[in-house]
Amino acid sequence: MTPFAKERLAYTPKVPKLLHHLPSLQIEISRSRRLGCNEKNPAIDALFPHTSQFLPIKFIENSDPNGDTRKKIKVAVVFSGGQAPGGHNVVAGLFDALKLLNSESSLIGFLQGPEGILKNNYIEITENTLLKVRNQGGFDLLGSGRTKIETEEQFSKACEVARSEKLDGLVIIGGDDSNTNAAFLAEYFLQQGIATKIIGIPKTIDGDLKNEDIQISFGFDTASKIFSNLIGNIQRDALSAKKYTHFIKLMGRSASHIALECALKAQPNLTIIGEEVEDSKKSLQKIIQEISDLIVERSKVSKNYGVIVIPEGLLEFCDDCKALIKELNLLVDGNIATKSEDEKIHFAINALSEKAKECFSLFPKETQLQLLLERDPHGNINVSKIETEQLVIKMVESELKKRKKNGSFTGKFSPQPHFYGYEGRAATPTNFDANYCYTLGNIAALLLAVNQTGYMACVKNLHLEVEAWEIGAVPLTSMLHIEERQGKEKAVIKKKFVDLKGAPFKDFEKNRVEWSINDHYLFPEPIQFFGPSSIIDGITKTLELESI
């Protein structure tokens, strides 16, 4: 291990004040049903008869000075979906809390995601297992995967494994789709009389697993700070060279939370927010016009350089591309993979509606093929494999050539593409994520110790000092709504998109015109782990502004 990694192992995560009394904590059920996505939704109630009426939970200290005696339990944990910084601390927090509640309790970890559950492939997690992963990045302790447990056969197999291993609990660490699976699994186990309880943990760097109970998903803090630092480095280079226009695509799946956070932290010349594009019904062509306009205006003041940030899911928000992607989602299946490149394109053109076909024809061949790649296990388009930054560059180049020809642009355009995503997914977690994840693991252990199922661990007041954080749990079913997936209506956890009326976007909106021409670049420092609290314990701008 590097000297830094060894130092990081020694970090003791901070926890909320209440968790200092973990063995004596008990649950308190909310007295009134919270208004959630499934309020007055008979479809959700029908799908989840055992869990749709669950109420939020908070923890209080037991008035009995002797506390509760917790029984010995056996728990399993699994990583599901993409990596996010802090996952190992969830496991460490879960393990430590289980042992504190009853030293004879045990923890196993299923390998390579939900597939490990179906194959009953696991390792036992011990203190020695965790020796080299505390406060470290990645999911390499267990690995991860995107297998969905959704068929009757898969549910039955999961039941068989839970029974055979005598599991009292299963903790699923994942994003909105993974926790949707957790909701279904909790319901199914109750229907089948399986004793195993299911608890979800909010994980995704995308920031779209968020609601009135979940302020932030773990990993967002670390990833957005890494990307902001990288953008700041690019901006410093742009100011130094004064000859490149940098197009930076940021990971974030569909929502633009990361793009907005990085814009607030680094203040690039232009940041496109997908939700605003959708709200104003802009086409991709309109966006290209606006980018070209900015490049022309900057060239007039001898600024033939700049930094433009693009969200990963941009095409899904463009008015002309949305309908195309929707149609392609219904067309693309396993059979298309066997076709040649020309056959794939010909197949799509013949099957698309006239409007979708018109949009499809605007793209170069490489983009068309990227749009025809197989969907992920959740039926989503693989936006990370669509080189949106390259597409935008080519379309802007084409537009600027027209303007050169008619004399409206006399400057220089030297584009540089970048894509930041995987750089932030498995990084060493910030203090915030290390503390947050360890706390979430503690909460999961508490929930299982008091025999709860179908809940997601949650922490509130995250903008305050760790001691003041509030711990609790929210029913997974309260986050569900009915959504069309692959042409069928399904119950899924509702994604949280950027709120165009929220304080973070309003702050961005107020300043972005000034940032566009006048270079008000900020240069966020690399993540700091040692030093004053003001530097090492900072939160995101989004969380800060939302708490005002």
Secondary structure, 3 states (H helix, E strand, C coil): CCHHHHHHHCCCCCCCHHHHHHHHEEEEECCCCCCCCCCCCHHHHHHCCCCCCCCCEEEEECCCCCCCCCCCCEEEEEECCCCCCCHHHHHHHHHHHHHHHCCCCEEEEECCCHHHHHCCCEEEECHHHHCCCCCCCCCCCCCCCCCCCCCHHHHHHHHHHHHHCCCCEEEEEECHHHHHHHHHHHHHHHHCCCCCEEEEEEECCCCCCCCCCCCCCECHHHHHHHHHHHHHHHHHHHHHHCCCEEEEEECCCCCCHHHHHHHHHHCCCEECCHHHHHHCCCCHHHHHHHHHHHHHHHHHCCCCCEEEEEECCHHHHCHHHHHHHHHHHHHCCHHHHHCCHHHHHHHHHHHCCHHHHHHHCCCCHHHHHHHCCCCCCCCCCCHHHCCHHHHHHHHHHHHHHHHHHHCCCCCCCCEEEEEECHHHHCCCCCHHHHHHHHHHHHHHHHHHHCCCCCEEEEEECCCCCHHHCEEEEEEHHHHEEEEEECCEEEEEECCCCCCCCCHHHHHHHHHHHHHHHCCCCCCCCCCCCCCCHHHHCCCCHHHHHHCC
